[in-house]
Amino acid sequence: MPGRVPRFLLHVEGAVVAVAAVALYFHLGYPWWLLVVLALAPDLSMFGYLAGPVAGSLAYDLAHTYALPVALGAIGVLAGADAPVQVALIWITHIGVDRAIGYGLKYPSGFKDTHLQRV
């Protein structure tokens, strides 16, 4: 069981991040329909796999790391612009849900090889 604790914590962390992002999204009064429409948008990065596993894992990982949406959200907050904040919160929600259900960042060895587990 001790070897599974880090993975379990990463799943919990993802769930907490997703719930927090959704709560903040609705607290700020953003429209539910935009969340529904864009919820799976980061998965479009899977098309990178058409160029091979190295390009695919890079495209997928760039779209599924918190760094870009957090930076986008911070820029939106600093600029007083709602659109980047909305997109960032939706993006963060997507990543959090992925982590909560076990989808992690991809290794170039194959789509099913992730930093959380083999799916």
PyMOL commands that set and color helices and strands:
alter all, ss='L'
color gray80, all
select helices_A, chain A and resi 2-27+32-38+41-51+53-63+67-79+82-101
alter helices_A, ss='H'
color red, helices_A
select strands_A, chain A and resi 106-107+110-114
alter strands_A, ss='S'
color yellow, strands_A
deselect
rebuild
show_as cartoon
